[in-house]
Amino acid sequence: MSRSAEIETRLREAFAPAELDVRNDSGRHAGHAGDDGSGESHFHVRMRAPALAGMSRVARHRAVHAALGAELTTAIHALSLDLDG
């Protein structure tokens, strides 16, 4: 399973979002620091989920990182998050 698919699966299971877009931005960072050559090192996530409502920005980010798990978040060099409840 690709990292994009894994990110999407874990976030759907954890938050049942109303909107979820996982974009692989790795191609835009080819040859830059953090590019491991896999083509799966830089991601942007836009998610709207009622489960995030009422959480601070930091709490939302922590919840997403927890849902993705340490193994996946450490395998990714950059994860940009646009989150709302």
Stockholm file with secondary structure:
# STOCKHOLM 1.0

chainA/1-85         MSRSAEIETRLREAFAPAELDVRNDSGRHAGHAGDDGSGESHFHVRMRAPALAGMSRVARHRAVHAALGAELTTAIHALSLDLDG
#=GR chainA/1-85 SS CCHHHHHHHHHHHHHCCSEEEEEECGGGGTTSTTCCSSSCSEEEEEEECGGGTTCCHHHHHHHHHHHHCHHHHHHCSEEEEEEEC
#=GC SS_cons        CCHHHHHHHHHHHHHCCSEEEEEECGGGGTTSTTCCSSSCSEEEEEEECGGGTTCCHHHHHHHHHHHHCHHHHHHCSEEEEEEEC
//
